[in-house]
């Protein structure tokens, strides 16, 4: 749009895409759902890969934003948040009672 | 096409039988969805890239999604 409205309530959300080791700034507003932020992010990355296991991890709050129909406002995400877009399933090394280690 | 000679790509472009996924001609099985044509293997969910079967996809902003991804993204 020409002559974009300043102060339309939108702000920049910082996201680290861990698979690509890339930071992205997305223009969002508090009414956007987590799912819509994901779509916007994936479209801006334009990388053909399976993103279905990815979610937003919020390191400062030590929590996942898994309720994708919730809005950013409802999750309490504001412009100071640094989110990670990262796979929800990761490798884990477990030591069994017989002391053997398995990945 | 219409009595005129065309190379293969432009022939299919004129006939509307280029795949919207790979932009190459479709000669075998073809999926028509969202007023576009696709090779079956190129009609995939925009989020997980798994192949979609016609009739079992959901559309949002002109992009196709499988049911699980649609529920995840759009609730």
Backbone of each chain as nested JSON, in Angstrom:
{
  "chains": [
    {"id": "A", "residues": [
      {"number": 1, "name": "UNK", "atoms": {"N": [0.839, -1.207, 0.0], "CA": [0.0, 0.0, 0.0], "C": [0.866, 1.245, 0.0]}},
      {"number": 2, "name": "UNK", "atoms": {"N": [0.378, 2.249, -0.708], "CA": [1.059, 3.539, -0.677], "C": [0.628, 4.269, 0.586]}},
      {"number": 3, "name": "UNK", "atoms": {"N": [1.524, 5.064, 1.123], "CA": [1.196, 5.86, 2.303], "C": [0.695, 4.997, 3.437]}},
      {"number": 4, "name": "UNK", "atoms": {"N": [1.525, 3.999, 3.796], "CA": [1.115, 3.039, 4.804], "C": [0.831, 3.726, 6.142]}},
      {"number": 5, "name": "UNK", "atoms": {"N": [-0.228, 3.299, 6.774], "CA": [-0.608, 3.878, 8.06], "C": [0.469, 3.537, 9.087]}},
      {"number": 6, "name": "UNK", "atoms": {"N": [0.936, 4.55, 9.769], "CA": [1.893, 4.313, 10.854], "C": [1.078, 4.238, 12.141]}},
      {"number": 7, "name": "UNK", "atoms": {"N": [1.454, 3.327, 13.004], "CA": [0.682, 3.168, 14.224], "C": [-0.596, 2.406, 13.969]}},
      {"number": 8, "name": "UNK", "atoms": {"N": [-0.527, 1.384, 13.067], "CA": [-1.706, 0.561, 12.809], "C": [-1.778, -0.598, 13.8]}},
      {"number": 9, "name": "UNK", "atoms": {"N": [-0.919, -0.569, 14.803], "CA": [-0.954, -1.628, 15.809], "C": [-0.068, -2.801, 15.463]}},
      {"number": 10, "name": "UNK", "atoms": {"N": [0.55, -2.804, 14.263], "CA": [1.414, -3.933, 13.915], "C": [2.815, -3.694, 14.478]}},
      {"number": 11, "name": "UNK", "atoms": {"N": [3.556, -4.779, 14.601], "CA": [4.915, -4.689, 15.139], "C": [5.727, -5.839, 14.575]}},
      {"number": 12, "name": "UNK", "atoms": {"N": [7.039, -5.795, 14.818], "CA": [7.905, -6.82, 14.259], "C": [8.192, -7.901, 15.287]}},
      {"number": 13, "name": "UNK", "atoms": {"N": [7.96, -9.13, 14.841], "CA": [8.236, -10.283, 15.694], "C": [9.544, -10.917, 15.222]}},
      {"number": 14, "name": "UNK", "atoms": {"N": [10.462, -11.15, 16.154], "CA": [11.74, -11.786, 15.814], "C": [11.645, -13.288, 15.979]}},
      {"number": 15, "name": "UNK", "atoms": {"N": [12.0, -14.002, 14.924], "CA": [11.946, -15.461, 14.969], "C": [13.273, -16.022, 14.493]}},
      {"number": 16, "name": "UNK", "atoms": {"N": [13.803, -16.984, 15.25], "CA": [14.98, -17.732, 14.805], "C": [14.496, -19.064, 14.243]}},
      {"number": 17, "name": "UNK", "atoms": {"N": [14.802, -19.319, 12.975], "CA": [14.445, -20.601, 12.361], "C": [15.645, -21.516, 12.562]}},
      {"number": 18, "name": "UNK", "atoms": {"N": [15.531, -22.441, 13.511], "CA": [16.731, -23.174, 13.944], "C": [17.288, -24.064, 12.838]}},
      {"number": 19, "name": "UNK", "atoms": {"N": [16.417, -24.666, 12.005], "CA": [16.908, -25.535, 10.928], "C": [17.779, -24.777, 9.937]}},
      {"number": 20, "name": "UNK", "atoms": {"N": [17.437, -23.505, 9.704], "CA": [18.162, -22.712, 8.7], "C": [19.185, -21.795, 9.351]}},
      {"number": 21, "name": "UNK", "atoms": {"N": [19.223, -21.797, 10.7], "CA": [20.072, -20.865, 11.462], "C": [19.88, -19.45, 10.929]}},
      {"number": 22, "name": "UNK", "atoms": {"N": [18.634, -19.088, 10.696], "CA": [18.329, -17.785, 10.099], "C": [17.339, -17.041, 10.976]}},
      {"number": 23, "name": "UNK", "atoms": {"N": [17.553, -15.741, 11.112], "CA": [16.621, -14.89, 11.846], "C": [15.679, -14.222, 10.867]}},
      {"number": 24, "name": "UNK", "atoms": {"N": [14.432, -14.114, 11.245], "CA": [13.456, -13.433, 10.404], "C": [12.685, -12.439, 11.259]}},
      {"number": 25, "name": "UNK", "atoms": {"N": [12.35, -11.315, 10.641], "CA": [11.448, -10.357, 11.285], "C": [10.129, -10.413, 10.542]}},
      {"number": 26, "name": "UNK", "atoms": {"N": [9.063, -10.657, 11.266], "CA": [7.738, -10.726, 10.642], "C": [6.904, -9.573, 11.159]}},
      {"number": 27, "name": "UNK", "atoms": {"N": [6.19, -8.916, 10.238], "CA": [5.28, -7.847, 10.685], "C": [3.951, -8.507, 11.054]}},
      {"number": 28, "name": "UNK", "atoms": {"N": [3.581, -8.374, 12.307], "CA": [2.394, -9.055, 12.827], "C": [1.561, -8.048, 13.619]}},
      {"number": 29, "name": "UNK", "atoms": {"N": [0.362, -8.478, 13.985], "CA": [-0.343, -7.728, 15.031], "C": [-0.917, -8.717, 16.027]}},
      {"number": 30, "name": "UNK", "atoms": {"N": [-1.299, -8.197, 17.169], "CA": [-1.67, -9.053, 18.293], "C": [-2.865, -9.952, 18.024]}},
      {"number": 31, "name": "UNK", "atoms": {"N": [-3.674, -9.615, 17.002], "CA": [-4.853, -10.43, 16.681], "C": [-4.509, -11.668, 15.869]}},
      {"number": 32, "name": "UNK", "atoms": {"N": [-3.257, -11.741, 15.365], "CA": [-2.914, -12.888, 14.513], "C": [-2.812, -14.151, 15.357]}},
      {"number": 33, "name": "UNK", "atoms": {"N": [-3.332, -15.255, 14.792], "CA": [-3.209, -16.526, 15.496], "C": [-1.803, -17.079, 15.278]}},
      {"number": 34, "name": "UNK", "atoms": {"N": [-1.395, -17.958, 16.18], "CA": [-0.087, -18.602, 16.058], "C": [0.014, -19.325, 14.711]}},
      {"number": 35, "name": "UNK", "atoms": {"N": [-1.089, -19.998, 14.306], "CA": [-1.102, -20.701, 13.02], "C": [-0.858, -19.766, 11.849]}},
      {"number": 36, "name": "UNK", "atoms": {"N": [-1.48, -18.6, 11.899], "CA": [-1.276, -17.644, 10.808], "C": [0.144, -17.081, 10.811]}},
      {"number": 37, "name": "UNK", "atoms": {"N": [0.724, -16.926, 11.993], "CA": [2.12, -16.482, 12.048], "C": [3.021, -17.552, 11.418]}},
      {"number": 38, "name": "UNK", "atoms": {"N": [2.714, -18.841, 11.708], "CA": [3.489, -19.939, 11.11], "C": [3.418, -19.89, 9.589]}},
      {"number": 39, "name": "UNK", "atoms": {"N": [2.187, -19.719, 9.069], "CA": [2.014, -19.671, 7.617], "C": [2.802, -18.508, 7.032]}},
      {"number": 40, "name": "UNK", "atoms": {"N": [2.696, -17.362, 7.677], "CA": [3.392, -16.176, 7.179], "C": [4.903, -16.413, 7.177]}},
      {"number": 41, "name": "UNK", "atoms": {"N": [5.392, -17.044, 8.227], "CA": [6.826, -17.324, 8.322], "C": [7.258, -18.291, 7.223]}},
      {"number": 42, "name": "UNK", "atoms": {"N": [6.513, -19.401, 7.071], "CA": [6.885, -20.414, 6.085], "C": [6.837, -19.826, 4.673]}},
      {"number": 43, "name": "UNK", "atoms": {"N": [5.835, -18.975, 4.419], "CA": [5.756, -18.344, 3.096], "C": [6.94, -17.412, 2.867]}},
      {"number": 44, "name": "UNK", "atoms": {"N": [7.371, -16.712, 3.906], "CA": [8.493, -15.788, 3.734], "C": [9.804, -16.55, 3.551]}},
      {"number": 45, "name": "UNK", "atoms": {"N": [9.889, -17.771, 4.115], "CA": [11.12, -18.549, 3.964], "C": [11.227, -19.119, 2.562]}},
      {"number": 46, "name": "UNK", "atoms": {"N": [10.075, -19.556, 2.005], "CA": [10.025, -20.102, 0.661], "C": [11.028, -21.249, 0.478]}},
      {"number": 47, "name": "UNK", "atoms": {"N": [11.123, -22.113, 1.479], "CA": [11.984, -23.295, 1.41], "C": [11.078, -24.517, 1.385]}},
      {"number": 48, "name": "UNK", "atoms": {"N": [11.215, -25.342, 0.35], "CA": [10.343, -26.505, 0.226], "C": [10.799, -27.595, 1.184]}},
      {"number": 49, "name": "UNK", "atoms": {"N": [10.174, -27.655, 2.334], "CA": [10.455, -28.754, 3.261], "C": [9.235, -29.012, 4.13]}},
      {"number": 50, "name": "UNK", "atoms": {"N": [9.247, -30.169, 4.781], "CA": [8.129, -30.552, 5.645], "C": [8.238, -29.785, 6.96]}},
      {"number": 51, "name": "UNK", "atoms": {"N": [7.319, -28.842, 7.171], "CA": [7.35, -28.034, 8.394], "C": [6.369, -28.562, 9.438]}},
      {"number": 52, "name": "UNK", "atoms": {"N": [5.758, -29.727, 9.174], "CA": [4.62, -30.119, 10.007], "C": [4.997, -30.418, 11.46]}},
      {"number": 53, "name": "UNK", "atoms": {"N": [6.256, -30.733, 11.722], "CA": [6.652, -31.015, 13.105], "C": [7.157, -29.755, 13.823]}},
      {"number": 54, "name": "UNK", "atoms": {"N": [7.151, -28.625, 13.133], "CA": [7.718, -27.41, 13.725], "C": [6.701, -26.654, 14.576]}},
      {"number": 55, "name": "UNK", "atoms": {"N": [7.229, -25.993, 15.587], "CA": [6.389, -25.152, 16.421], "C": [7.217, -23.986, 16.942]}},
      {"number": 56, "name": "UNK", "atoms": {"N": [6.534, -23.056, 17.621], "CA": [7.231, -21.91, 18.203], "C": [7.616, -22.225, 19.646]}},
      {"number": 57, "name": "UNK", "atoms": {"N": [8.897, -22.105, 19.906], "CA": [9.441, -22.24, 21.255], "C": [9.802, -20.845, 21.741]}},
      {"number": 58, "name": "UNK", "atoms": {"N": [9.385, -20.567, 22.983], "CA": [9.614, -19.225, 23.531], "C": [10.606, -19.347, 24.677]}},
      {"number": 59, "name": "UNK", "atoms": {"N": [11.917, -19.172, 24.375], "CA": [12.945, -19.435, 25.385], "C": [12.767, -18.616, 26.666]}},
      {"number": 60, "name": "UNK", "atoms": {"N": [12.394, -17.322, 26.531], "CA": [12.3, -16.477, 27.733], "C": [11.269, -17.019, 28.728]}},
      {"number": 61, "name": "UNK", "atoms": {"N": [10.213, -17.659, 28.188], "CA": [9.16, -18.209, 29.061], "C": [9.317, -19.713, 29.249]}},
      {"number": 62, "name": "UNK", "atoms": {"N": [10.317, -20.298, 28.565], "CA": [10.538, -21.737, 28.648], "C": [9.268, -22.515, 28.273]}},
      {"number": 63, "name": "UNK", "atoms": {"N": [8.626, -22.099, 27.172], "CA": [7.368, -22.772, 26.833], "C": [7.168, -22.835, 25.324]}},
      {"number": 64, "name": "UNK", "atoms": {"N": [6.371, -23.819, 24.913], "CA": [5.949, -23.954, 23.515], "C": [4.644, -23.185, 23.319]}},
      {"number": 65, "name": "UNK", "atoms": {"N": [4.49, -22.629, 22.114], "CA": [3.203, -22.014, 21.764], "C": [2.451, -23.023, 20.901]}},
      {"number": 66, "name": "UNK", "atoms": {"N": [1.851, -23.99, 21.547], "CA": [1.246, -25.104, 20.807], "C": [-0.233, -24.887, 20.5]}},
      {"number": 67, "name": "UNK", "atoms": {"N": [-0.862, -23.938, 21.171], "CA": [-2.283, -23.688, 20.864], "C": [-2.334, -22.743, 19.676]}},
      {"number": 68, "name": "UNK", "atoms": {"N": [-2.363, -23.366, 18.476], "CA": [-2.152, -22.556, 17.265], "C": [-3.343, -21.662, 16.936]}},
      {"number": 69, "name": "UNK", "atoms": {"N": [-4.509, -21.932, 17.55], "CA": [-5.648, -21.046, 17.279], "C": [-5.653, -19.842, 18.219]}},
      {"number": 70, "name": "UNK", "atoms": {"N": [-4.766, -19.835, 19.206], "CA": [-4.662, -18.667, 20.088], "C": [-3.974, -17.52, 19.353]}},
      {"number": 71, "name": "UNK", "atoms": {"N": [-4.348, -16.294, 19.735], "CA": [-3.678, -15.136, 19.137], "C": [-2.388, -14.84, 19.901]}},
      {"number": 72, "name": "UNK", "atoms": {"N": [-1.548, -14.021, 19.27], "CA": [-0.319, -13.576, 19.947], "C": [-0.661, -12.87, 21.256]}},
      {"number": 73, "name": "UNK", "atoms": {"N": [-1.71, -12.025, 21.221], "CA": [-2.137, -11.327, 22.438], "C": [-2.466, -12.314, 23.546]}},
      {"number": 74, "name": "UNK", "atoms": {"N": [-3.239, -13.355, 23.177], "CA": [-3.68, -14.312, 24.188], "C": [-2.499, -15.077, 24.774]}},
      {"number": 75, "name": "UNK", "atoms": {"N": [-1.471, -15.311, 23.946], "CA": [-0.272, -15.994, 24.436], "C": [0.64, -15.036, 25.202]}},
      {"number": 76, "name": "UNK", "atoms": {"N": [0.372, -13.733, 25.099], "CA": [1.216, -12.749, 25.775], "C": [2.489, -12.422, 25.014]}},
      {"number": 77, "name": "UNK", "atoms": {"N": [2.529, -12.779, 23.716], "CA": [3.725, -12.497, 22.913], "C": [3.691, -11.048, 22.451]}},
      {"number": 78, "name": "UNK", "atoms": {"N": [4.757, -10.304, 22.793], "CA": [4.853, -8.916, 22.353], "C": [6.169, -8.714, 21.624]}},
      {"number": 79, "name": "UNK", "atoms": {"N": [6.435, -7.469, 21.27], "CA": [7.558, -7.197, 20.369], "C": [8.914, -7.537, 20.969]}},
      {"number": 80, "name": "UNK", "atoms": {"N": [8.994, -7.719, 22.294], "CA": [10.286, -8.056, 22.902], "C": [10.559, -9.569, 22.861]}},
      {"number": 81, "name": "UNK", "atoms": {"N": [9.59, -10.355, 22.354], "CA": [9.759, -11.809, 22.344], "C": [10.719, -12.228, 21.239]}},
      {"number": 82, "name": "UNK", "atoms": {"N": [11.545, -13.234, 21.545], "CA": [12.444, -13.829, 20.555], "C": [12.029, -15.283, 20.445]}},
      {"number": 83, "name": "UNK", "atoms": {"N": [11.254, -15.601, 19.429], "CA": [10.753, -16.97, 19.311], "C": [11.692, -17.816, 18.458]}},
      {"number": 84, "name": "UNK", "atoms": {"N": [11.694, -19.118, 18.739], "CA": [12.389, -20.072, 17.872], "C": [11.343, -20.871, 17.116]}},
      {"number": 85, "name": "UNK", "atoms": {"N": [11.55, -21.064, 15.817], "CA": [10.701, -21.964, 15.03], "C": [11.527, -23.219, 14.839]}},
      {"number": 86, "name": "UNK", "atoms": {"N": [11.123, -24.294, 15.507], "CA": [12.028, -25.436, 15.654], "C": [11.226, -26.735, 15.733]}},
      {"number": 87, "name": "UNK", "atoms": {"N": [11.828, -27.879, 15.346], "CA": [11.091, -29.152, 15.42], "C": [10.692, -29.479, 16.857]}},
      {"number": 88, "name": "UNK", "atoms": {"N": [9.487, -30.018, 17.025], "CA": [9.034, -30.36, 18.375], "C": [9.583, -31.719, 18.811]}},
      {"number": 89, "name": "UNK", "atoms": {"N": [10.037, -32.534, 17.865], "CA": [10.655, -33.819, 18.215], "C": [12.161, -33.702, 18.005]}},
      {"number": 90, "name": "UNK", "atoms": {"N": [12.899, -34.003, 19.046], "CA": [14.351, -33.91, 18.98], "C": [14.979, -35.194, 19.5]}},
      {"number": 91, "name": "UNK", "atoms": {"N": [16.269, -35.337, 19.211], "CA": [16.965, -36.52, 19.699], "C": [17.217, -36.398, 21.196]}},
      {"number": 92, "name": "UNK", "atoms": {"N": [17.124, -37.533, 21.861], "CA": [17.297, -37.579, 23.305], "C": [18.148, -38.793, 23.629]}},
      {"number": 93, "name": "UNK", "atoms": {"N": [19.157, -38.596, 24.484], "CA": [19.979, -39.73, 24.907], "C": [19.509, -40.167, 26.28]}},
      {"number": 94, "name": "UNK", "atoms": {"N": [19.196, -41.453, 26.383], "CA": [18.637, -41.988, 27.629], "C": [19.581, -43.056, 28.178]}},
      {"number": 95, "name": "UNK", "atoms": {"N": [19.837, -42.981, 29.476], "CA": [20.611, -44.049, 30.109], "C": [19.656, -45.007, 30.816]}},
      {"number": 96, "name": "UNK", "atoms": {"N": [19.712, -46.257, 30.38], "CA": [18.807, -47.278, 30.925], "C": [19.313, -47.751, 32.284]}},
      {"number": 97, "name": "UNK", "atoms": {"N": [18.47, -48.47, 33.04], "CA": [18.909, -48.957, 34.369], "C": [20.166, -49.821, 34.302]}},
      {"number": 98, "name": "UNK", "atoms": {"N": [20.408, -50.495, 33.153], "CA": [21.645, -51.277, 33.037], "C": [22.825, -50.401, 32.588]}},
      {"number": 99, "name": "UNK", "atoms": {"N": [22.635, -49.101, 32.63], "CA": [23.641, -48.082, 32.326], "C": [23.951, -47.95, 30.839]}},
      {"number": 100, "name": "UNK", "atoms": {"N": [23.265, -48.739, 30.0], "CA": [23.535, -48.569, 28.576], "C": [22.853, -47.286, 28.074]}},
      {"number": 101, "name": "UNK", "atoms": {"N": [23.549, -46.625, 27.143], "CA": [23.028, -45.372, 26.59], "C": [22.36, -45.648, 25.246]}},
      {"number": 102, "name": "UNK", "atoms": {"N": [21.166, -45.095, 25.052], "CA": [20.515, -45.204, 23.737], "C": [20.089, -43.817, 23.277]}},
      {"number": 103, "name": "UNK", "atoms": {"N": [20.148, -43.618, 21.962], "CA": [19.72, -42.341, 21.391], "C": [18.271, -42.455, 20.913]}}
    ]},
    {"id": "B", "residues": [
      {"number": 1, "name": "UNK", "atoms": {"N": [-2.36, -26.637, -32.219], "CA": [-3.441, -25.943, -31.496], "C": [-4.031, -24.862, -32.396]}},
      {"number": 2, "name": "UNK", "atoms": {"N": [-5.363, -24.904, -32.631], "CA": [-6.03, -23.962, -33.542], "C": [-5.336, -23.892, -34.898]}},
      {"number": 3, "name": "UNK", "atoms": {"N": [-4.837, -25.025, -35.371], "CA": [-4.204, -25.081, -36.686], "C": [-2.819, -24.47, -36.747]}},
      {"number": 4, "name": "UNK", "atoms": {"N": [-2.3, -24.026, -35.597], "CA": [-0.974, -23.403, -35.592], "C": [0.028, -24.335, -34.909]}},
      {"number": 5, "name": "UNK", "atoms": {"N": [1.278, -24.29, -35.361], "CA": [2.292, -25.127, -34.693], "C": [2.832, -24.444, -33.436]}},
      {"number": 6, "name": "UNK", "atoms": {"N": [3.024, -25.232, -32.405], "CA": [3.594, -24.717, -31.155], "C": [4.631, -25.714, -30.654]}},
      {"number": 7, "name": "UNK", "atoms": {"N": [5.609, -25.24, -29.919], "CA": [6.493, -26.182, -29.235], "C": [5.704, -26.792, -28.08]}},
      {"number": 8, "name": "UNK", "atoms": {"N": [6.255, -27.83, -27.469], "CA": [5.479, -28.594, -26.497], "C": [5.027, -27.728, -25.32]}},
      {"number": 9, "name": "UNK", "atoms": {"N": [5.94, -26.921, -24.768], "CA": [5.61, -26.106, -23.591], "C": [4.484, -25.125, -23.929]}},
      {"number": 10, "name": "UNK", "atoms": {"N": [4.608, -24.423, -25.069], "CA": [3.589, -23.43, -25.396], "C": [2.274, -24.082, -25.809]}},
      {"number": 11, "name": "UNK", "atoms": {"N": [2.368, -25.29, -26.405], "CA": [1.159, -26.039, -26.721], "C": [0.374, -26.331, -25.441]}},
      {"number": 12, "name": "UNK", "atoms": {"N": [1.093, -26.828, -24.43], "CA": [0.415, -27.148, -23.163], "C": [-0.015, -25.878, -22.439]}},
      {"number": 13, "name": "UNK", "atoms": {"N": [0.767, -24.81, -22.581], "CA": [0.376, -23.54, -21.951], "C": [-0.938, -23.043, -22.56]}},
      {"number": 14, "name": "UNK", "atoms": {"N": [-1.051, -23.123, -23.88], "CA": [-2.286, -22.716, -24.568], "C": [-3.472, -23.576, -24.124]}},
      {"number": 15, "name": "UNK", "atoms": {"N": [-3.228, -24.884, -23.994], "CA": [-4.315, -25.794, -23.608], "C": [-4.594, -25.749, -22.113]}},
      {"number": 16, "name": "UNK", "atoms": {"N": [-3.768, -25.034, -21.376], "CA": [-3.936, -24.996, -19.923], "C": [-3.57, -26.305, -19.265]}},
      {"number": 17, "name": "UNK", "atoms": {"N": [-2.635, -27.042, -19.827], "CA": [-2.273, -28.333, -19.218], "C": [-0.821, -28.349, -18.753]}},
      {"number": 18, "name": "UNK", "atoms": {"N": [-0.377, -27.193, -18.229], "CA": [0.916, -27.176, -17.532], "C": [0.648, -27.354, -16.036]}},
      {"number": 19, "name": "UNK", "atoms": {"N": [1.513, -28.107, -15.387], "CA": [1.359, -28.341, -13.947], "C": [1.682, -27.055, -13.184]}},
      {"number": 20, "name": "UNK", "atoms": {"N": [0.801, -26.654, -12.246], "CA": [1.046, -25.441, -11.456], "C": [2.17, -25.64, -10.444]}},
      {"number": 21, "name": "UNK", "atoms": {"N": [2.503, -26.9, -10.173], "CA": [3.591, -27.162, -9.232], "C": [4.95, -27.031, -9.89]}},
      {"number": 22, "name": "UNK", "atoms": {"N": [5.141, -27.696, -11.049], "CA": [6.475, -27.735, -11.667], "C": [6.533, -26.996, -12.992]}},
      {"number": 23, "name": "UNK", "atoms": {"N": [5.394, -26.486, -13.471], "CA": [5.33, -25.722, -14.734], "C": [5.721, -26.561, -15.942]}},
      {"number": 24, "name": "UNK", "atoms": {"N": [5.599, -27.895, -15.816], "CA": [5.902, -28.756, -16.959], "C": [4.611, -29.388, -17.471]}},
      {"number": 25, "name": "UNK", "atoms": {"N": [4.616, -29.867, -18.718], "CA": [3.378, -30.414, -19.291], "C": [2.87, -31.627, -18.528]}},
      {"number": 26, "name": "UNK", "atoms": {"N": [1.542, -31.739, -18.473], "CA": [0.912, -32.913, -17.875], "C": [0.411, -33.781, -19.019]}},
      {"number": 27, "name": "UNK", "atoms": {"N": [0.932, -35.004, -19.111], "CA": [0.471, -35.896, -20.179], "C": [-0.287, -37.084, -19.605]}},
      {"number": 28, "name": "UNK", "atoms": {"N": [0.02, -37.46, -18.374], "CA": [-0.673, -38.608, -17.79], "C": [-1.795, -38.169, -16.881]}},
      {"number": 29, "name": "UNK", "atoms": {"N": [-1.828, -38.718, -15.664], "CA": [-2.897, -38.367, -14.73], "C": [-2.77, -36.91, -14.31]}},
      {"number": 30, "name": "UNK", "atoms": {"N": [-3.905, -36.294, -14.113], "CA": [-3.933, -34.859, -13.862], "C": [-4.929, -34.577, -12.752]}},
      {"number": 31, "name": "UNK", "atoms": {"N": [-4.548, -33.689, -11.831], "CA": [-5.483, -33.267, -10.782], "C": [-5.856, -31.816, -11.039]}},
      {"number": 32, "name": "UNK", "atoms": {"N": [-7.156, -31.548, -11.064], "CA": [-7.626, -30.177, -11.221], "C": [-8.168, -29.719, -9.887]}},
      {"number": 33, "name": "UNK", "atoms": {"N": [-7.597, -28.649, -9.365], "CA": [-8.047, -28.126, -8.074], "C": [-7.733, -26.652, -8.022]}},
      {"number": 34, "name": "UNK", "atoms": {"N": [-8.565, -25.885, -7.365], "CA": [-8.381, -24.438, -7.212], "C": [-8.169, -23.792, -8.589]}},
      {"number": 35, "name": "UNK", "atoms": {"N": [-8.924, -24.239, -9.567], "CA": [-8.845, -23.775, -10.978], "C": [-7.44, -23.875, -11.565]}},
      {"number": 36, "name": "UNK", "atoms": {"N": [-6.666, -24.83, -11.063], "CA": [-5.342, -25.079, -11.642], "C": [-5.21, -26.564, -11.89]}},
      {"number": 37, "name": "UNK", "atoms": {"N": [-4.211, -26.922, -12.679], "CA": [-3.942, -28.34, -12.928], "C": [-2.586, -28.71, -12.336]}},
      {"number": 38, "name": "UNK", "atoms": {"N": [-2.504, -29.957, -11.893], "CA": [-1.273, -30.434, -11.253], "C": [-0.983, -31.863, -11.677]}},
      {"number": 39, "name": "UNK", "atoms": {"N": [0.3, -32.233, -11.752], "CA": [0.653, -33.651, -11.697], "C": [0.21, -34.151, -10.323]}},
      {"number": 40, "name": "UNK", "atoms": {"N": [-0.304, -35.383, -10.224], "CA": [-0.738, -35.863, -8.893], "C": [0.357, -35.729, -7.836]}},
      {"number": 41, "name": "UNK", "atoms": {"N": [1.618, -35.968, -8.237], "CA": [2.706, -35.919, -7.246], "C": [3.098, -34.487, -6.888]}},
      {"number": 42, "name": "UNK", "atoms": {"N": [2.61, -33.507, -7.646], "CA": [2.94, -32.115, -7.338], "C": [1.788, -31.361, -6.677]}},
      {"number": 43, "name": "UNK", "atoms": {"N": [0.696, -32.077, -6.441], "CA": [-0.406, -31.458, -5.692], "C": [-0.22, -31.857, -4.238]}},
      {"number": 44, "name": "UNK", "atoms": {"N": [0.454, -30.98, -3.489], "CA": [0.901, -31.337, -2.139], "C": [0.454, -30.287, -1.131]}},
      {"number": 45, "name": "UNK", "atoms": {"N": [0.405, -30.708, 0.123], "CA": [0.09, -29.805, 1.227], "C": [1.164, -28.713, 1.314]}},
      {"number": 46, "name": "UNK", "atoms": {"N": [0.734, -27.456, 1.455], "CA": [1.68, -26.34, 1.467], "C": [2.529, -26.306, 2.736]}},
      {"number": 47, "name": "UNK", "atoms": {"N": [2.18, -27.11, 3.744], "CA": [2.924, -27.066, 5.008], "C": [3.811, -28.294, 5.188]}},
      {"number": 48, "name": "UNK", "atoms": {"N": [3.28, -29.493, 4.93], "CA": [4.084, -30.708, 5.147], "C": [4.564, -31.332, 3.841]}},
      {"number": 49, "name": "UNK", "atoms": {"N": [4.117, -30.837, 2.711], "CA": [4.532, -31.293, 1.375], "C": [4.089, -32.711, 1.045]}},
      {"number": 50, "name": "UNK", "atoms": {"N": [3.216, -33.292, 1.872], "CA": [2.724, -34.627, 1.537], "C": [1.702, -34.526, 0.408]}},
      {"number": 51, "name": "UNK", "atoms": {"N": [1.689, -35.564, -0.425], "CA": [0.792, -35.557, -1.575], "C": [-0.665, -35.551, -1.117]}},
      {"number": 52, "name": "UNK", "atoms": {"N": [-1.478, -34.748, -1.796], "CA": [-2.9, -34.646, -1.464], "C": [-3.716, -35.421, -2.484]}},
      {"number": 53, "name": "UNK", "atoms": {"N": [-4.783, -36.007, -2.013], "CA": [-5.726, -36.614, -2.95], "C": [-6.849, -35.618, -3.15]}},
      {"number": 54, "name": "UNK", "atoms": {"N": [-7.265, -35.467, -4.386], "CA": [-8.304, -34.491, -4.662], "C": [-9.539, -34.805, -3.82]}},
      {"number": 55, "name": "UNK", "atoms": {"N": [-10.12, -33.777, -3.258], "CA": [-11.31, -33.985, -2.443], "C": [-10.99, -34.081, -0.969]}},
      {"number": 56, "name": "UNK", "atoms": {"N": [-9.725, -34.296, -0.631], "CA": [-9.39, -34.415, 0.783], "C": [-8.416, -33.311, 1.194]}},
      {"number": 57, "name": "UNK", "atoms": {"N": [-8.504, -32.176, 0.553], "CA": [-7.645, -31.074, 0.961], "C": [-8.514, -29.899, 1.394]}},
      {"number": 58, "name": "UNK", "atoms": {"N": [-7.897, -28.974, 2.131], "CA": [-8.584, -27.757, 2.54], "C": [-7.797, -26.589, 1.952]}},
      {"number": 59, "name": "UNK", "atoms": {"N": [-8.538, -25.577, 1.57], "CA": [-7.896, -24.443, 0.923], "C": [-7.925, -23.234, 1.845]}},
      {"number": 60, "name": "UNK", "atoms": {"N": [-6.815, -22.512, 1.869], "CA": [-6.752, -21.264, 2.625], "C": [-5.815, -20.335, 1.876]}},
      {"number": 61, "name": "UNK", "atoms": {"N": [-6.283, -19.139, 1.548], "CA": [-5.482, -18.165, 0.788], "C": [-4.87, -18.783, -0.464]}},
      {"number": 62, "name": "UNK", "atoms": {"N": [-5.699, -19.544, -1.199], "CA": [-5.286, -20.093, -2.485], "C": [-4.18, -21.137, -2.359]}},
      {"number": 63, "name": "UNK", "atoms": {"N": [-4.006, -21.706, -1.152], "CA": [-3.029, -22.78, -0.992], "C": [-3.718, -24.004, -0.428]}},
      {"number": 64, "name": "UNK", "atoms": {"N": [-3.301, -25.193, -0.884], "CA": [-3.928, -26.42, -0.373], "C": [-3.206, -26.951, 0.87]}},
      {"number": 65, "name": "UNK", "atoms": {"N": [-3.96, -27.483, 1.811], "CA": [-3.405, -28.083, 3.02], "C": [-4.069, -29.428, 3.257]}},
      {"number": 66, "name": "UNK", "atoms": {"N": [-3.318, -30.386, 3.819], "CA": [-3.932, -31.641, 4.23], "C": [-4.742, -31.371, 5.502]}},
      {"number": 67, "name": "UNK", "atoms": {"N": [-5.611, -32.31, 5.838], "CA": [-6.488, -32.082, 6.984], "C": [-5.707, -31.852, 8.288]}},
      {"number": 68, "name": "UNK", "atoms": {"N": [-4.71, -32.714, 8.618], "CA": [-3.989, -32.491, 9.889], "C": [-3.302, -31.129, 9.948]}},
      {"number": 69, "name": "UNK", "atoms": {"N": [-2.661, -30.711, 8.864], "CA": [-1.989, -29.403, 8.888], "C": [-3.011, -28.28, 8.966]}},
      {"number": 70, "name": "UNK", "atoms": {"N": [-4.137, -28.436, 8.274], "CA": [-5.157, -27.391, 8.311], "C": [-5.665, -27.194, 9.735]}},
      {"number": 71, "name": "UNK", "atoms": {"N": [-5.946, -28.312, 10.406], "CA": [-6.437, -28.223, 11.788], "C": [-5.382, -27.572, 12.674]}},
      {"number": 72, "name": "UNK", "atoms": {"N": [-4.116, -27.965, 12.454], "CA": [-3.039, -27.419, 13.273], "C": [-2.901, -25.907, 13.065]}},
      {"number": 73, "name": "UNK", "atoms": {"N": [-2.995, -25.472, 11.804], "CA": [-2.709, -24.074, 11.494], "C": [-3.903, -23.155, 11.68]}},
      {"number": 74, "name": "UNK", "atoms": {"N": [-5.075, -23.67, 11.347], "CA": [-6.243, -22.788, 11.315], "C": [-7.32, -23.205, 12.311]}},
      {"number": 75, "name": "UNK", "atoms": {"N": [-7.046, -24.265, 13.053], "CA": [-7.959, -24.706, 14.107], "C": [-9.334, -25.06, 13.59]}}
    ]}
  ]
}
